[in-house]
Amino acid sequence: MLTTRFTELVGIAHPVVQEPMGPHATDQLAAAVSEAGGLGTVSTPGRTPPAQAGGRVLRERIERTAALTDRPFAVNVPLIFAGRELNPLSIAYLRAVLDARSADSRVERGLKVVTTSGGPPGALRDPLRDAGLIHMHKIGSTRQAKKAEALGVDAIIACGYEMGGHTHDIPVHTFVLVPNVTEAVTVPVLLSGGGRDGRSLAAALCMGADGIAMGTRFIATEEHTDWHPAYAQAVVAASEGDDVVVNGRLLRNRFVDRLAGRPTVRTATKVAGRSRWAQRTMERYGESALRRAQRDGDVDGGIVAAGQVAGAINDIVKVAELVPTMADEAARILSGLADAHARAAVRG
Ligand SMILES: Cc1cc2nc3c(=O)[nH]c(=O)nc-3n(C[C@H](O)[C@H](O)[C@H](O)COP(=O)(O)O)c2cc1C
């Protein structure tokens, strides 16, 4: 067992979190991760649906996940602002969380955590605390981490630039960000961006974090039946250098190359497609292209959002094995290092 401040805060066995991957559903995946002793996260249908419809879909997803596990799970609420006010979709997502919990005691028992992302988390702090929910917030800089702590969040997910999906405008990579954040705040911190196995978890703990949070590794899993199998295969097939940042980190394919304005983008992680046209195309077609890959399996003509770690993921694994194996492997590495250190000290 690897007990940390985070596992104690949430009441789970292993310090391993599956992060949100909206607009796609992650209901079955979230339940599988929670059943395996980690913390699964339910994802929203994205930033574009009308508020009422978005709230309804999120509530259905929450209820489906609660029906599959009695263990704690999380829900993502993206913080989208209209000026200084939260926009109606974010409010509808918050309502879906609160209503689902008050309508059903099983949901209330399981849904223990809300993970906010996007804008500053202050607007949700009081409603989440009043509902007895644990509030985690995702950040991409030490400044944001300090601000989130000052606003009263219970834990921080520190996402390095290599993360999949909407990565940050200012590129601070995991290896630099996480120790900066763990030095700057006192609440539990999770490392996110580039995690894949027990070595990543051990490294997270060495950097002062209390656990690890991952998106991409969980796409290539057997229990992840919410998505078309071709999506997981695209992650497995990706090699080092196949990811590119175009309004978010994606795998290179026909769609992305067209956006980048040339037939192939050769440089690894090149920031491509910053042109107005590419920006507009992503805004207009981004979510439908995401769905084309995830729902229909068109991984060349749609968008395959994934982290840089996709280039290092070569197999489809079982969630039920991945989560406890990561914790075992990390514990073994850490105790092995401690033993080696003690032996060296004795030798003088
Ligand atoms: C397909 C995909 C969709 C994502 N959608 C969301 C989302 O809806 N909300 C969010 O906060 N983060 C989202 N992310 C980011 C992940 O939650 C997580 O921070 C990221 O995947 C971590 O990096 P990793 O992929 O290297 O593990 C998404 C990532 C991926 C790969």
The ligand as a Gaussian input file, in Angstrom:
#p B3LYP/6-31G(d) Opt

LIG

0 1
 C       -8.764000      13.195000     -25.192000
 C       -8.533000      14.142000     -24.054000
 C       -9.566000      14.956000     -23.618000
 C       -9.364000      15.816000     -22.516000
 N      -10.424000      16.557000     -22.042000
 C      -10.285000      17.239000     -20.875000
 C      -11.423000      17.857000     -20.260000
 O      -12.556000      17.753000     -20.723000
 N      -11.219000      18.561000     -19.117000
 C       -9.986000      18.671000     -18.543000
 O       -9.842000      19.307000     -17.496000
 N       -8.889000      18.090000     -19.106000
 C       -9.033000      17.360000     -20.236000
 N       -7.941000      16.712000     -20.775000
 C       -6.657000      16.732000     -20.051000
 C       -6.598000      15.544000     -19.074000
 O       -7.582000      15.663000     -18.093000
 C       -5.225000      15.436000     -18.387000
 O       -4.932000      16.640000     -17.721000
 C       -4.105000      15.077000     -19.335000
 O       -4.506000      14.052000     -20.213000
 C       -2.874000      14.643000     -18.532000
 O       -1.783000      14.378000     -19.341000
 P       -1.416000      12.920000     -19.945000
 O       -2.347000      12.747000     -21.094000
 O       -0.007000      13.039000     -20.329000
 O       -1.667000      11.922000     -18.867000
 C       -8.105000      15.861000     -21.875000
 C       -7.052000      15.056000     -22.346000
 C       -7.255000      14.186000     -23.396000
 C       -6.125000      13.300000     -23.837000

